[in-house]
Amino acid sequence: QVQLVESGGGLVQPGGSLRLSCAASGTIFRPNFMGWYRQAPGKQRDLVAVMTSGGSTNYADSVKDRFTISRDNAKNTVYLQMNSLKPEDTAVYYCYVAGSGFNSWGQGTQVTVSS
């Protein structure tokens, strides 16, 4: 399996920005799916943003025009740029990568948006 290491979470004020990173160990054999999910206490883990191997993206309505998913293939890293953050964005964020014969979750990183 592929190991994913997340970083970039933290505390930010409303309206601020954070960039989350999800770095995969070794090489990933043409993953078909890359995504970010989030889970707040007592809530379901929800999909936030996805990217296919072809580069197409999609976003949850709650984050459209504020979040951007991207990937650096040379670094085996997926990013989530989060702008105009709101308190309701507070959650643990998880990356997920899947392809033929493998799938892996990141360990989660806490994002807290508060004054």
Order of alpha helices (4+ residues) and beta strands (2+ residues): beta-beta-beta-beta-beta-beta-beta-beta-beta-beta-beta
